[in-house]
Each structure stands twice: as C-alpha cells, then as structure tokens.
Amino acid sequence: MRIAELEARTGVSRHTLRYYEKEGLLQEVARGQNNYRDYPERAVQRVDMLCQLKELGFSLREIREITDALRSNKLDCERGALLMVQKRVLIEQRIDALKKVSKLLLVEQKRLEKSWAEQCGH
C-alpha cells in the first residue's frame, strides 16, 4: 500500500511515518522501481503498536529495542521484564492520578448541577 493509504488507515501523518522509517521503527517498507514506498499490510499493525506504546509512555529508544527484539526473536527476558515492570508502575501511577482528577471533576459537576437547579427553581 502507498503511504497515503497507511496514513488514512492509521491516522498517523506521512511525515511521522517517514520519521518512523528513518528511525528504523518501520523496516518492512519496500521501494518500487519508481522509488515509491510500498508498505505491507502488517505495517498497519506495526504503526498501531508504535502509537499504543508511545501513549503508554515508552520512549522511541525503548520501542526500537522492543521491535528489534521482536524481529530477531532475541528478547533479553530480564531486561524486558524490568522494562515492563517500570512502565507498568508508571501506568498505574497515571491511572491513579486520572482517577483523582475524575473524582474532582465529578464533585465540581455535582456542585454546578445543584447550583443550576437552584437558579432555575427545579
């Protein structure tokens, strides 16, 4: 598939896709005789995985380590497990912080709803 289709299917800009390719995060890219990039179907899943890992707080270096290990089947289990623990702790902390913000927003919502009801005579 061409870059425009990959961009449309993943929601990731062509600039970012080219950057991922340059950084070695998308290695499955072939070049046709016309020098156009030709992305395989699995590139959609790879880009989705990259986006999910970034959203979870993984750095591009860490993502590269993971994708390189997955490609070569040489994942250092000890290092991989440590990385997963570290990221899981950060995610749990983020979840806790989001729950606190959610509670604060709920309290404010209730206050505003009560105030609105009093003003409207409900």
N, C-alpha and C positions, 0 to 999 in steps of 0.2 A: 504494500500500500504506500501511497505517497504521503509526504509529511502533512499535507492539508487534511487528509482523512484521519491520520493519527491525532492530529491537533483537535479535530472535531470529536473524535471518539473518546478522548481522554480529558479534554478541557484544558490541556497544557499548551501554552503558546509554542509556536515553531522555534522562537528564539531560545526558549528553555529546553526544548527537545534537542536542538543543536548543541546547546551547552552540555547537556547530559551525555550526548555522544562524544563531545570533545573530552569530557572528564572520564570517559571510559565506563560510564554507568549504563549506556546503551551500546553494546558491542555487536548486536545482532543485525546491524544495518549493512545492507549491501549497496553497491553502486552499479547502476546500469551503464550501458555503453554511452548513454547520453550524460553520464555523471550525476543523474538524479538519484537521490536516496530512495531505497526501496526497503520499507520496514516489513518484517514478517508479522503474522497475526499475534505471535507471543509478545510482541513489543507493547501491545495494549496492556497486557497483564503486568509486564515489567514496569511500565510507567505508572500504573495504578499502585504497584507495590512501593515504588520510589516515593510517590506522593504520600502514601499512608505512613511510611517510615519517617519522612520529614515532619509530618503533622504530629507524630509521636515524640519528636524531639531528637531524632537521630541526625547526626551531622552527615554531610556528604562523604566525609572520610570513612565514617562508620558504615554508611550504606555501601560504599565501594568495597570495603572489607567483606561485608556480608554477601554482596552479589558476586565478588570474585571467588569467595569460598563456595558458594552455591554452584558456580560454573565449574569449578575444579574438583568439587567433592572432597576438599581438603580443609574442612572447617575445624579449627582448633577448638575442641569442645570446652576446655577450661576457660579460654578467653571468651568464647561465645557465651557460655553460661554466665560469666561475670558481667559481660556487656548486657545481657538480658536482665539480670538482677538490677543493675544500675538503672536501666531505662524503666523497668517496672516500678521501682521505687519512685522515680520522678513522675511517672504517670499516676501512681496512687496519690502522690502529693498534689498533683494538678486536679485530680478528681475531688480530693478533699476541699481544695480551695474553691472549685466550682460549686460544690455543694453549699459551702458557706455563702457564696455570692447569691446562689439561688434562694437560700433562706432569707437573706436580707431583702432581695427583690420581692419575695412573697409578702414579707411584713409590710413593705412600702406599698405594694399593690393593695393589700387589705386596708391600709390606712387611707389611701386615696379613694378606694371604693366606698368606704364608710363616709368620708368627707363628702363625696359626690352625692351619696344617698341623702345625707342630711341637708345639703344645699337644695336638692330637688324635692325635698319633702317626702321621700319614699320611706 
